[in-house]
């Protein structure tokens, strides 16, 4: 005979599993610090590429002014300014990444908790059937 409670719990588990597959996978594979570190590493590469593209865009926007001033530029000071702006950009980018992914991980905790609650209920129902 079919047990309606078991079927309901299995259905809830399947729904959560289908909707939140990536969330459940992230929590199963990573601790909070590992998850955030992985995202920070990805952000390093994407932030660097973004900064280079923005710098090139700014450079090409004022190409005429640059051609006039090219012989007068102090390259050492320009390089130091470039590095300072890059470091400031990356610091802001890392802080934003950390905050966003820390919040996402915490939000995912409640979904994982709901999933585990359904698993425990289903386990109890199976335990009752065996007795």
Backbone as JSON, one array per atom type, in Angstrom:
{
  "sequence": "XXXXXXXXXXXXXXXXXXXXXXXXXXXXXXXXXXXXXXXXXXXXXXXXXXXXXXXXXXXXXXXXXXXXXXXXXXXXXXXXXXXXXXXXXXXXXXXXXXXXXXXXXXXXXXXXXXXXXXXXXXXXXXXXXXX",
  "N": [[0.84, -1.18, 0.0], [0.46, 2.25, -0.73], [2.06, 4.94, 0.84], [0.91, 8.0, 1.66], [2.15, 10.17, 2.95], [4.88, 9.62, 2.62], [5.07, 9.83, -0.14], [4.44, 12.52, -0.53], [6.61, 13.75, 0.79], [8.73, 12.79, -0.77], [8.06, 13.97, -3.18], [8.34, 16.71, -2.49], [11.09, 16.76, -1.98], [12.06, 16.11, -4.53], [11.18, 18.33, -5.98], [12.62, 20.45, -4.75], [15.19, 19.54, -5.27], [15.23, 19.67, -8.05], [14.82, 22.43, -8.58], [16.8, 23.72, -7.06], [19.32, 22.67, -7.66], [22.0, 23.5, -8.21], [22.52, 25.08, -5.96], [22.34, 23.21, -3.87], [24.43, 21.59, -4.62], [26.64, 23.32, -4.38], [26.69, 23.69, -1.6], [27.13, 21.12, -0.78], [29.64, 20.53, -1.8], [31.39, 22.6, -0.99], [32.81, 24.4, 1.74], [31.94, 27.44, 3.46], [34.08, 29.32, 3.39], [35.69, 28.22, 1.37], [33.98, 28.34, -0.82], [33.64, 31.13, -1.11], [36.31, 31.85, -1.54], [36.82, 30.58, -3.97], [35.14, 32.07, -5.64], [36.3, 34.59, -5.34], [38.76, 34.15, -6.56], [37.94, 33.71, -9.19], [36.94, 36.24, -9.6], [39.24, 37.77, -9.53], [40.44, 37.29, -12.04], [38.38, 38.05, -13.82], [38.0, 40.7, -12.98], [40.5, 41.84, -13.52], [40.62, 41.61, -16.32], [38.4, 43.19, -16.97], [39.25, 45.68, -15.95], [41.48, 46.18, -17.61], [40.22, 46.36, -20.1], [38.56, 48.59, -19.64], [40.54, 50.52, -19.18], [41.81, 50.58, -21.68], [39.68, 51.47, -23.2], [39.32, 54.04, -22.13], [41.78, 55.08, -22.83], [41.72, 55.04, -25.66], [39.64, 56.74, -26.06], [40.58, 59.32, -25.63], [42.61, 59.6, -27.56], [43.68, 61.49, -29.31], [44.51, 63.61, -27.63], [46.38, 62.21, -26.18], [48.33, 61.64, -28.09], [49.38, 64.15, -28.52], [50.55, 64.72, -26.05], [52.41, 62.69, -25.67], [55.22, 62.73, -25.66], [55.77, 64.19, -23.42], [55.0, 62.84, -21.2], [55.52, 61.52, -17.98], [56.67, 58.51, -17.52], [57.2, 56.82, -15.37], [55.76, 57.92, -13.23], [53.24, 57.75, -14.37], [52.92, 54.97, -14.59], [52.93, 54.28, -11.87], [50.6, 55.58, -11.02], [48.76, 54.21, -12.58], [48.99, 51.62, -11.55], [48.18, 52.12, -8.91], [45.51, 52.9, -9.29], [44.55, 50.55, -10.41], [44.89, 48.76, -8.24], [43.15, 49.92, -6.37], [40.73, 49.66, -7.75], [40.56, 46.86, -7.9], [40.46, 46.23, -5.18], [37.98, 47.31, -4.41], [36.4, 45.77, -6.08], [36.91, 43.18, -5.11], [35.89, 43.41, -2.5], [33.18, 43.85, -3.04], [32.6, 41.43, -4.34], [33.11, 39.6, -2.27], [31.14, 40.33, -0.36], [28.74, 39.93, -1.83], [28.84, 37.14, -2.47], [29.08, 36.0, 0.04], [26.63, 36.69, 1.16], [24.95, 35.32, -0.64], [25.66, 32.67, -0.08], [24.79, 32.42, 2.55], [22.07, 32.81, 2.16], [21.49, 30.57, 0.71], [21.75, 28.66, 2.63], [19.33, 28.39, 4.05], [17.71, 27.14, 2.18], [19.01, 24.71, 1.89], [18.7, 23.78, 4.47], [15.92, 23.39, 4.55], [15.72, 21.33, 2.68], [17.15, 19.32, 4.0], [15.49, 18.96, 6.21], [13.2, 17.83, 5.02], [14.39, 15.47, 4.14], [15.01, 14.24, 6.6], [12.43, 13.85, 7.63], [11.42, 12.04, 5.75], [13.16, 9.92, 6.16], [12.43, 9.19, 8.77], [9.84, 8.31, 8.25], [10.37, 6.05, 6.68], [11.68, 4.61, 8.61], [9.61, 4.03, 10.39], [8.07, 2.32, 8.85], [9.7, 0.07, 8.62], [9.62, -1.0, 11.15]],
  "CA": [[0.0, 0.0, 0.0], [1.23, 3.48, -0.84], [1.99, 5.83, 1.98], [0.77, 9.36, 1.13], [3.15, 11.05, 3.56], [6.16, 9.36, 1.95], [4.99, 10.36, -1.5], [4.52, 13.98, -0.42], [7.99, 14.12, 1.12], [9.56, 12.52, -1.95], [7.73, 15.0, -4.15], [8.98, 17.95, -2.04], [12.53, 16.59, -2.21], [12.31, 16.18, -5.98], [11.0, 19.73, -6.38], [13.77, 21.22, -4.28], [16.35, 19.04, -5.99], [15.16, 20.16, -9.42], [14.96, 23.89, -8.6], [17.99, 24.2, -6.35], [20.39, 21.7, -7.88], [23.32, 24.15, -8.07], [22.65, 25.49, -4.56], [22.64, 22.02, -3.07], [25.76, 21.12, -5.02], [27.63, 24.22, -3.77], [26.78, 23.41, -0.16], [27.66, 19.77, -0.59], [31.05, 20.48, -2.18], [32.24, 23.67, -0.46], [32.57, 25.16, 2.96], [31.71, 28.85, 3.16], [35.34, 29.98, 3.02], [36.12, 27.69, 0.07], [33.07, 28.88, -1.83], [33.97, 32.54, -1.32], [37.66, 31.9, -2.13], [36.69, 30.21, -5.39], [34.55, 33.21, -6.33], [37.3, 35.66, -5.35], [39.74, 33.81, -7.58], [37.32, 34.02, -10.48], [36.81, 37.7, -9.68], [40.55, 38.33, -9.85], [40.63, 37.25, -13.48], [37.37, 38.88, -14.5], [38.26, 42.09, -12.63], [41.69, 42.29, -14.26], [40.23, 41.78, -17.72], [37.52, 44.35, -17.03], [40.05, 46.89, -15.76], [42.28, 46.41, -18.82], [39.32, 46.83, -21.16], [38.17, 49.96, -19.31], [41.71, 51.37, -19.39], [41.97, 50.73, -23.13], [38.58, 52.31, -23.66], [39.65, 55.42, -21.73], [42.94, 55.49, -23.61], [41.3, 55.3, -27.04], [38.69, 57.86, -26.09], [41.38, 60.55, -25.7], [43.83, 59.25, -28.31], [44.27, 62.71, -29.87], [45.22, 64.3, -26.54], [47.52, 61.37, -25.83], [49.37, 61.8, -29.12], [50.02, 65.45, -28.32], [51.3, 64.7, -24.8], [53.17, 61.45, -25.54], [56.63, 62.98, -25.35], [55.87, 64.91, -22.15], [54.51, 61.98, -20.12], [56.47, 60.9, -17.06], [56.19, 57.13, -17.56], [57.27, 56.22, -14.04], [54.61, 58.41, -12.47], [52.04, 57.2, -15.03], [52.83, 53.56, -14.2], [52.54, 54.24, -10.46], [49.18, 55.95, -10.96], [48.01, 53.11, -13.18], [48.98, 50.52, -10.58], [47.36, 52.55, -7.77], [44.1, 52.84, -9.71], [44.24, 49.12, -10.56], [44.75, 48.17, -6.91], [41.92, 50.45, -5.78], [39.63, 49.02, -8.47], [40.49, 45.45, -7.49], [40.03, 46.17, -3.78], [36.53, 47.52, -4.41], [35.82, 44.61, -6.76], [36.98, 42.05, -4.17], [34.95, 43.65, -1.4], [31.84, 43.6, -3.59], [32.49, 39.98, -4.57], [33.01, 38.93, -0.96], [29.82, 40.61, 0.23], [27.7, 39.29, -2.64], [28.86, 35.68, -2.36], [28.8, 35.63, 1.43], [25.17, 36.77, 1.3], [24.36, 34.22, -1.4], [25.88, 31.42, 0.63], [23.89, 32.43, 3.71], [20.7, 32.64, 1.65], [21.38, 29.17, 0.29], [21.69, 27.82, 3.83], [17.94, 28.1, 4.4], [17.21, 26.16, 1.21], [19.62, 23.43, 2.24], [18.07, 23.37, 5.71], [14.61, 22.87, 4.18], [15.96, 20.05, 2.02], [17.53, 18.35, 5.03], [14.3, 18.7, 7.01], [12.4, 16.86, 4.27], [15.11, 14.19, 4.17], [14.84, 13.65, 7.93], [11.05, 13.37, 7.74], [11.31, 10.85, 4.92], [13.91, 8.88, 6.85], [11.58, 8.74, 9.88], [8.72, 7.55, 7.69], [10.89, 4.75, 6.31], [11.98, 3.9, 9.85], [8.34, 3.53, 10.93], [7.63, 1.19, 8.01], [10.52, -1.11, 8.89], [9.25, -1.57, 12.46]],
  "C": [[0.89, 1.25, 0.0], [1.01, 4.36, 0.39], [2.0, 7.27, 1.45], [1.83, 10.3, 1.68], [4.51, 10.87, 2.88], [6.17, 9.98, 0.56], [5.1, 11.88, -1.49], [5.95, 14.44, -0.14], [8.92, 13.9, -0.08], [9.32, 13.57, -3.04], [8.4, 16.33, -3.78], [10.5, 17.89, -2.28], [12.87, 16.72, -3.7], [12.17, 17.62, -6.48], [12.2, 20.58, -5.99], [15.02, 20.83, -5.05], [16.39, 19.6, -7.41], [15.43, 21.67, -9.49], [16.32, 24.35, -8.1], [19.18, 23.27, -6.52], [21.77, 22.32, -7.64], [23.56, 24.58, -6.63], [23.04, 24.31, -3.69], [24.04, 21.5, -3.37], [26.85, 21.99, -4.38], [27.79, 23.93, -2.29], [27.35, 22.03, 0.12], [29.17, 19.75, -0.83], [31.94, 21.45, -1.42], [31.81, 24.11, 0.92], [32.42, 26.62, 2.55], [33.0, 29.52, 2.67], [35.86, 29.5, 1.67], [35.29, 28.26, -1.06], [33.42, 30.33, -2.15], [35.35, 32.68, -1.95], [37.62, 31.57, -3.62], [36.14, 31.39, -6.19], [35.51, 34.39, -6.39], [38.37, 35.4, -6.41], [39.19, 34.09, -8.98], [37.21, 35.52, -10.68], [38.14, 38.37, -9.99], [40.75, 38.39, -11.36], [39.63, 38.14, -14.21], [37.58, 40.36, -14.2], [39.45, 42.65, -13.38], [41.36, 42.53, -15.73], [39.34, 43.01, -17.88], [38.31, 45.64, -16.9], [40.87, 47.2, -17.01], [41.4, 46.93, -19.95], [38.85, 48.27, -20.9], [39.32, 50.94, -19.53], [41.95, 51.61, -20.87], [40.88, 51.63, -23.71], [38.85, 53.77, -23.33], [40.82, 55.95, -22.55], [42.54, 55.86, -25.04], [40.31, 56.45, -27.16], [39.44, 59.17, -26.27], [42.67, 60.31, -26.47], [44.49, 60.49, -28.9], [45.07, 63.46, -28.82], [46.46, 63.51, -26.14], [48.65, 61.54, -26.83], [50.11, 63.13, -28.97], [50.95, 65.41, -27.12], [52.28, 63.53, -24.67], [54.63, 61.67, -25.16], [56.82, 63.63, -23.99], [55.47, 64.04, -20.95], [55.67, 61.45, -19.29], [55.99, 59.45, -16.87], [56.23, 56.45, -16.19], [56.07, 56.64, -13.19], [53.31, 57.86, -13.05], [51.84, 55.74, -14.62], [52.4, 53.42, -12.75], [51.06, 54.58, -10.29], [48.3, 54.81, -11.49], [47.88, 51.95, -12.2], [48.11, 50.88, -9.37], [45.87, 52.47, -8.11], [43.67, 51.38, -9.87], [44.01, 48.47, -9.19], [43.48, 48.65, -6.21], [40.69, 49.8, -6.43], [39.45, 47.58, -8.0], [40.04, 45.32, -6.04], [38.51, 46.34, -3.68], [35.83, 46.3, -5.02], [35.82, 43.38, -5.84], [36.01, 42.21, -3.01], [33.52, 43.36, -1.86], [31.61, 42.11, -3.81], [32.31, 39.25, -3.26], [31.62, 39.11, -0.36], [28.72, 39.87, -0.52], [27.69, 37.78, -2.41], [28.69, 35.19, -0.93], [27.3, 35.66, 1.69], [24.47, 35.64, 0.55], [24.49, 32.89, -0.66], [24.95, 31.32, 1.83], [22.44, 32.23, 3.29], [20.47, 31.18, 1.25], [21.25, 28.24, 1.47], [20.25, 27.44, 4.17], [17.33, 27.06, 3.44], [17.75, 24.77, 1.51], [18.99, 22.89, 3.52], [16.68, 22.77, 5.44], [14.75, 21.49, 3.55], [16.29, 18.97, 3.06], [16.35, 17.99, 5.93], [13.41, 17.66, 6.32], [13.07, 15.49, 4.25], [14.94, 13.48, 5.5], [13.43, 13.09, 8.1], [10.86, 12.07, 6.94], [12.01, 9.67, 5.57], [13.09, 8.32, 8.02], [10.42, 7.9, 9.37], [9.18, 6.15, 7.26], [11.22, 3.92, 7.55], [10.72, 3.32, 10.48], [7.88, 2.29, 10.16], [8.42, -0.08, 8.31], [10.16, -1.77, 10.21], [7.93, -2.23, 12.31]]
}
